[in-house]
Amino acid sequence: MTDIDFSQSPTALAPLAGFTDLPFRYICKKFGADVTFSEMISVNALVRDSKKTFRMLKRARNEDRYIAQIAGSDIKNIIKAVEILNDMEDIIGIDLNCGCPVPKIIAQDAGSSLLRDLAHLAKIIKTVKKQSNKRYTSVKTRIGFNEKTPEIIAKTIEEAGADFISIHGRTRSGGYKAPIDYDAIRRAKESVKIPVFANGDITTYEKAVEIRDFTKCEGVMIGRGAVGNPWIFYQLKHNQKNIDKSLIKQVVLEHLQLMREFYADNMGVILFRKHLHAYSKSFPEAAAFRHKINAVSNADEMREEIERFFTEQ
Ligand SMILES: Cc1cc2nc3c(=O)[nH]c(=O)nc-3n(C[C@H](O)[C@H](O)[C@H](O)COP(=O)(O)O)c2cc1C
C-alpha cells in the first residue's frame, strides 16, 4: 500500500458499477492507473450482508492504492460500514459517493441527493474521517444537483476534512450525456487547497492532457474512456501519443482469463461480453463480431472467437 503522489499528475480509474470489478481494475493497474476505486457499495448492503459485499471489495494483487467507495446517508449505518471497512487492510481510503443519479439511491437520500443538503454532507464526511483508520477520506461529486455550485460544494467538502475530491463536471440533472463543464471543474479546483481529480468524458490521451492543463487539477479520473481502452493509463504515464495495438489480443485474452477465475466460468464469459464489445469497437466487422459473441457463453468457444477476430485485424 502506497500514498497517492499528487505532485506526479496521478491518474485514477473511476468507479463504474458493472465494469470496474477486480479483473478490470487489475488490467488498468497493469497499464499504470495510479488510483483505483471499488464499484459503489451501499452502506445498507454492507451492514446487512457484509460477506457478499466483501467479495465486491476484494483487491486485485497489483492494486496498491485501492479505495472503497460507499453510498449512504444514515449516519448510524455509515459508522457501522466504516467499522467494517476498518478491518479490511487492503484499502487505503474510503470515498463517499455524491454523484449517483439513480432514483433508488436518491430515494435513500444518498448519492447526488447529498448535494441538496450540504450540512448533512459535511456531517457524513466528518463522521467518516473521525471513524476511519484509513489514510484517505475522499468524496466523488458532481458540480450540483440542478444548479451548478461547484465552488460551494468543493469548499464544503474541504472544510469537512476530506483529503481529496473527484469532480464529474455535470449536475445530477445532466445525467451522463450533458456537455461536461470543465470550467466548473476549474473553478472548484481554484477554490480549494486539497487535490482534485477532474472527471468526465476523458476518452483520449490528448483530451486528458488538455483537461489537466485547463482545469489545473492534480489528476484526471477516467471511467468509460478506459473501457476497451485500458492502455490510456500507459499513454498518460509515459507521455505517449500513439500505442501499438498489436498486443490487444493478449490483453483481451488475459482479461477473459481473469473473468473466468473471478466469476464462475460461464458467468465470467457472459459478463465479459460488454468489455469485448468495447475492445472490438474500432475494428472493421465489429458489429458482426458483437452479434456472434452475444450468443457465446462457453469460455473455450469465446477464446477461439477472440483469437480469430483479433488475428484477422
Ligand atoms: C455504467 C456506469 C456506472 C457508474 N458507477 C459509478 C459508481 O459506482 N460510483 C460513482 O461514483 N460513479 C459511477 N459512475 C460515474 C462515473 O464514475 C463517472 O463519474 C462518469 O461516468 C463520468 O466519467 P467518464 O466519462 O470518464 O465515464 C458510473 C457511470 C457509469 C456510466
The ligand as an SDF file (V2000), in Angstrom:
LIG
                    3D

 31 33  0  0  0  0  0  0  0  0999 V2000
  -22.2010    2.3490  -16.0240 C   0  0  0  0  0  0  0  0  0  0  0  0
  -21.7390    3.4040  -15.0480 C   0  0  0  0  0  0  0  0  0  0  0  0
  -21.5810    3.0710  -13.7120 C   0  0  0  0  0  0  0  0  0  0  0  0
  -21.1500    4.0390  -12.7900 C   0  0  0  0  0  0  0  0  0  0  0  0
  -20.9640    3.6910  -11.4840 N   0  0  0  0  0  0  0  0  0  0  0  0
  -20.4950    4.6050  -10.5980 C   0  0  0  0  0  0  0  0  0  0  0  0
  -20.2280    4.2520   -9.2420 C   0  0  0  0  0  0  0  0  0  0  0  0
  -20.4100    3.1130   -8.8140 O   0  0  0  0  0  0  0  0  0  0  0  0
  -19.7570    5.2380   -8.4180 N   0  0  0  0  0  0  0  0  0  0  0  0
  -19.5350    6.5250   -8.8670 C   0  0  0  0  0  0  0  0  0  0  0  0
  -19.1150    7.3770   -8.0860 O   0  0  0  0  0  0  0  0  0  0  0  0
  -19.7740    6.8620  -10.1420 N   0  0  0  0  0  0  0  0  0  0  0  0
  -20.2150    5.9400  -11.0050 C   0  0  0  0  0  0  0  0  0  0  0  0
  -20.4080    6.3030  -12.3130 N   0  0  0  0  0  0  0  0  0  0  0  0
  -19.9540    7.6240  -12.7760 C   0  0  0  0  0  0  0  0  0  0  0  0
  -18.5110    7.5580  -13.2650 C   0  0  0  0  0  0  0  0  0  0  0  0
  -17.6260    7.2420  -12.2190 O   0  0  0  0  0  0  0  0  0  0  0  0
  -18.0570    8.8740  -13.9060 C   0  0  0  0  0  0  0  0  0  0  0  0
  -18.1620    9.9080  -12.9630 O   0  0  0  0  0  0  0  0  0  0  0  0
  -18.8700    9.2380  -15.1420 C   0  0  0  0  0  0  0  0  0  0  0  0
  -19.1150    8.1110  -15.9590 O   0  0  0  0  0  0  0  0  0  0  0  0
  -18.1690   10.3160  -15.9820 C   0  0  0  0  0  0  0  0  0  0  0  0
  -16.8560    9.9280  -16.2770 O   0  0  0  0  0  0  0  0  0  0  0  0
  -16.4360    9.1710  -17.6490 P   0  0  0  0  0  0  0  0  0  0  0  0
  -16.9640    9.9900  -18.7750 O   0  0  0  0  0  0  0  0  0  0  0  0
  -14.9330    9.1110  -17.5920 O   0  0  0  0  0  0  0  0  0  0  0  0
  -17.0670    7.8110  -17.6100 O   0  0  0  0  0  0  0  0  0  0  0  0
  -20.8780    5.3610  -13.2230 C   0  0  0  0  0  0  0  0  0  0  0  0
  -21.0720    5.6910  -14.5710 C   0  0  0  0  0  0  0  0  0  0  0  0
  -21.4830    4.7280  -15.4840 C   0  0  0  0  0  0  0  0  0  0  0  0
  -21.6480    5.1150  -16.9310 C   0  0  0  0  0  0  0  0  0  0  0  0
  1  2  1  0
  2  3  1  0
  2 30  2  0
  3  4  2  0
  4  5  1  0
  4 28  1  0
  5  6  2  0
  6  7  1  0
  6 13  1  0
  7  8  2  0
  7  9  1  0
  9 10  1  0
 10 11  2  0
 10 12  1  0
 12 13  2  0
 13 14  1  0
 14 15  1  0
 14 28  1  0
 15 16  1  0
 16 17  1  0
 16 18  1  0
 18 19  1  0
 18 20  1  0
 20 21  1  0
 20 22  1  0
 22 23  1  0
 23 24  1  0
 24 25  2  0
 24 26  1  0
 24 27  1  0
 28 29  2  0
 29 30  1  0
 30 31  1  0
M  END
$$$$
